[in-house]
Amino acid sequence: MKRTVHKLFYPAKRLSITILLLCCGWCVQANSYDFFQASSQVKVVKCYPNPATSFINFEFQKEVGKNYILQIYSFSGKRIVEIPASDTKLTVTLNEFYRGIYVFQLRDKTGKIIDAGKFQVVK
């Protein structure tokens, strides 16, 4: 009886599990194989409420200096807003935003993306 086992690799934490193979109605236990579980990155920006109607809050989990910028893009890639993130909480009014999905990025002074996420506007 031939056993086919596929390994999946994810660049993250190591997780060991046992695979059960079903062949011709018999349950065969294969050896333990090492799989990798994707690790979750620590979020720096928390946005709420999501979905939003008239405003959205961005709360920064760590201190951000005047050198950080919050950028908001439409789902098509057009930059809508660029705001210096100088406080631990930032509120953006959504009067000029259309209904849809938007992407935000927190960048440092060199342009490196510190955190990113998305939110939805419903009107």
C-alpha positions, 0 to 999 in steps of 0.5 A: 500500500502506497502512502502519500504525505504532503508537507506544508511549510509556513515561515513561523512556529513549529507544530508537530501533528500526526496525520491519518491517511484513509486508504481503501476504507482502512485508517492508517496512522502515519508517522508524526511530521513537522508542520509549521503554524503561521505566527501572528504579528503583534498589532501596533494599530487598533482601528474601531468601529469596524465597519464604520459609518461617520468616523473611525478611531486609530489607537496605537498600542505603543508610543508613536512619535512625530515621525510616524505617518498614518496613510489611508488608501482606497481599495483601488490604491488611491491615497485618500488621507495622510495624517501625522500620528503624534498621539496615542489615539487618532480619530478620522471623520469619514465625510469624504469617504465613499462606501467600501473597503479601505487600507491603512498603513502606519509608516515611520520616517524612512517609509518602512511600514510598521503596521497595516490593516483594513476597515470598511465604510458603510453609509 
